Amino acid sequence: MKKYTTVFIDRDGTIGGDGHYQSVDEFPIYSYSIAAITRLKSSELHVYALTNQTHIATGDMDYQELFDSLIDMGFDDAFIYPHTAESNCHCRKPAQGLILRA
């Protein structure tokens, strides 16, 4: 039987928000998200955030502030795509570059 060791979770629309960009200060986390992350971690799983955040490239969001907010929510690490969609980078989800980096 294969044992899973890692869970990857998106930010917008998965742990909170409405599926669209919201600043760190305006991002409403769902009431159950912290408990769910904690429960996954108590099962000896690594829990990583993976998120496309093109608003970093436009200056509307700060990379470090976003990273810190995800760590504060309980994630073990965060992998953030900070470029615009037009950059055509292999790291933008759903491409596999970001998850390979993780």
BELFENKA-V78658 format. One record per residue. N is the residue number from 1. D_CENTER is the distance of its C-alpha to the mean C-alpha in Angstrom with 1 decimal. Layout:
BEGIN
n & d_center
N & D_CENTER
N & D_CENTER
END
This chain:
BEGIN
n & d_center
1 & 28.4
2 & 25.1
3 & 22.9
4 & 19.1
5 & 17.4
6 & 13.7
7 & 11.1
8 & 7.9
9 & 5.9
10 & 4.5
11 & 4.5
12 & 7.9
13 & 10.6
14 & 9.1
15 & 8.8
16 & 10.8
17 & 12.3
18 & 14.3
19 & 12.2
20 & 13.0
21 & 12.3
22 & 13.0
23 & 13.3
24 & 12.0
25 & 15.5
26 & 15.8
27 & 12.6
28 & 14.1
29 & 12.3
30 & 14.2
31 & 17.0
32 & 16.2
33 & 12.4
34 & 13.3
35 & 16.2
36 & 14.4
37 & 12.1
38 & 15.3
39 & 17.3
40 & 15.2
41 & 15.6
42 & 19.3
43 & 19.8
44 & 19.2
45 & 15.9
46 & 13.3
47 & 9.9
48 & 6.9
49 & 3.1
50 & 3.6
51 & 4.0
52 & 7.7
53 & 9.1
54 & 12.8
55 & 13.9
56 & 13.5
57 & 16.3
58 & 18.4
59 & 18.3
60 & 17.0
61 & 14.0
62 & 14.1
63 & 11.7
64 & 12.8
65 & 12.7
66 & 9.0
67 & 8.4
68 & 11.1
69 & 9.9
70 & 6.9
71 & 9.6
72 & 12.0
73 & 10.4
74 & 11.2
75 & 8.5
76 & 10.7
77 & 8.7
78 & 5.7
79 & 6.4
80 & 6.5
81 & 9.2
82 & 11.5
83 & 14.5
84 & 16.3
85 & 16.7
86 & 20.3
87 & 19.7
88 & 19.6
89 & 17.5
90 & 16.9
91 & 13.3
92 & 12.3
93 & 11.0
94 & 13.1
95 & 14.9
96 & 14.5
97 & 14.3
98 & 10.6
99 & 11.0
100 & 14.4
101 & 13.3
102 & 11.2
END
